[in-house]
Amino acid sequence: MQTWDDWQHSWDRQQEWYLPDREERFRVMLDLVEATAGPAPRVLDLACGTGSISERLLARFPAAVSTGVDVDPALLAIARGHFADEPRLTLVTADLNDPDWAQQLPDGDPYDAVLTATALHWLSTDRLLRLYRDLVPLIRPGGLFLNADHMPQTGTPLLNAAHAAFERTRQERERAEGVLDWEGWWKAAADEPALADAVAARFAIHGSHADGDSHPAEWHAARLIEAGFREAGPAWRSVSDALVAAVR
C-alpha cells in the first residue's frame, strides 16, 4: 500500500496535469489571506478534497486553523490519513448540494476566509448561486471568499483555441512520461485495498465526472455582489481559469 502522504501527493500531481499553474493560484490565494487576516487566519477549505489548500495554508501560517468540508469519501479518507496528526485541521463531511450543508460545520466565530479551488464548477448554476448566499454569514465583515476555478473568457476564441492546443500537447507528453490523468488516478485508487470501498462509495455519490455550468470571472463577481458581498473581482487569471476574490 502507498502511504496516505503518497496518495495526497499523487492527487496533487494528477491535478497539476490539468493545471500546471496550480501552485501560483494557491500562492495568490494565500497572499490575499495574509493581506486581509494576518498570520493567524481562521479558514474554511470548501470542497477540500485531499486537503491541498489546507496543506499549503498550514505550512505557510503556523498559527492558522482550517476546517475542510467535502462529501467525497475517498478524498476525505486520504485527507484524514494524511492529516492524522494535524490538530489545526478539522475535516467535515457535508454535501454542498444540500441547502443545510453549513449546519455540519463546527460552532465558532465567522471565518476570516473561505477558500476553494477547481471544485465549484461541479455545481449547477442555481445551486452555485444558493451557495454564494450561504457563504455571506459564514465570513466576518472584511473577510474574503476566494474561488479559483475554470472561468473561460468568452471574447478570445483564437487565444482560447491556441491555449487548448498547447495544453493538449503538454498533457500528451506528460502522460507518455507516466503522469496519471483523472481516469487513471481513480483506477489506481480503486485498486488500492485501503481505498477500494471509499472509491466505490464515491462513485455511488458522484458517478463519473460531470461538470455543472461554467461562467466567466466577471459573471462570478457580479453574482457574489448580488449575494451580499461588498466587492468582488478577478485577482488572478490564466487563459482558461481565474481566481475571483470577494470581500464580505
Order of alpha helices (4+ residues) and beta strands (2+ residues): alpha-alpha-beta-alpha-beta-alpha-beta-beta-alpha-beta-alpha-alpha-alpha-alpha-beta-beta
